[in-house]
Amino acid sequence: SQKIEQNSEALNIQEGKTATLTCNYTNYSPAYLQWYRQDPGRGPVFLLLIRENEKEKRKERLKVTFDTTLKQSLFHITASQPADSATYLCALEGTGYSTLTFGKGTMLLVSP
Amino acid sequence: DTEVTQTPKHLVMGMTNKKSLKCEQHMGHRAMYWYKQKAKKPPELMFVYSYEKLSINESVPSRFSPECPNSSLLNLHLHALQPEDSALYLCASSQEPGFGSYEQYFGPGTRLTVT
């Protein structure tokens, strides 16, 4: 069955550094991959969508890559700030492309 | 207006109560979703409405009953819930029901506690 793994439950970095979060998937080939940010007790907020034929996408300090050979997406936040502290979720189409399935998320903590 | 609103923000109900959660969007989106999220877990899809018709029910128990009165509104009727149903219930919408190809806009959620 399909499986989505985000590299770690938590990631601690210092302000100003680049945060890199990983999303790996197995047993299927999604055409789209999305990244969301979720703050405690709030709904997820959409950040970026990348298609299988796009290698990289950028939005301000955010960059997403999508390697369909490795079955992996990397999510980068450059010049990180304490306000970037949140849980980041990757999401892919489910099997049969009938649902959007979320990974468990990585909690990012940016220290001043 | 790119907002999805949900009411109430918090709800405490007994196992014999009947209550409803409400979700509203005015972005003209044609797909609306209900998700359930437990602490430290990802959102889990419950129901999908496409063009006001129920298109996906992810084997959700019948004590949860969705309703889509019109293209802007989505309700979730609750009856005879169990304590394990306590969770954050999220509503979302997207432009079209294309799942992976359209971003989803989430509401702030309703924190439900079943006693």
Boltz contact constraints between the chains, C-beta under 6 A:
constraints:
  - contact:
      token1: [A, 30]
      token2: [B, 100]
      max_distance: 6.0
  - contact:
      token1: [A, 32]
      token2: [B, 100]
      max_distance: 6.0
  - contact:
      token1: [A, 32]
      token2: [B, 101]
      max_distance: 6.0
  - contact:
      token1: [A, 42]
      token2: [B, 108]
      max_distance: 6.0
  - contact:
      token1: [A, 43]
      token2: [B, 90]
      max_distance: 6.0
  - contact:
      token1: [A, 43]
      token2: [B, 106]
      max_distance: 6.0
  - contact:
      token1: [A, 43]
      token2: [B, 107]
      max_distance: 6.0
  - contact:
      token1: [A, 43]
      token2: [B, 108]
      max_distance: 6.0
  - contact:
      token1: [A, 43]
      token2: [B, 109]
      max_distance: 6.0
  - contact:
      token1: [A, 44]
      token2: [B, 106]
      max_distance: 6.0
  - contact:
      token1: [A, 46]
      token2: [B, 103]
      max_distance: 6.0
  - contact:
      token1: [A, 49]
      token2: [B, 103]
      max_distance: 6.0
  - contact:
      token1: [A, 93]
      token2: [B, 99]
      max_distance: 6.0
  - contact:
      token1: [A, 93]
      token2: [B, 100]
      max_distance: 6.0
  - contact:
      token1: [A, 99]
      token2: [B, 45]
      max_distance: 6.0
  - contact:
      token1: [A, 100]
      token2: [B, 99]
      max_distance: 6.0
  - contact:
      token1: [A, 102]
      token2: [B, 42]
      max_distance: 6.0
  - contact:
      token1: [A, 102]
      token2: [B, 43]
      max_distance: 6.0
  - contact:
      token1: [A, 104]
      token2: [B, 42]
      max_distance: 6.0
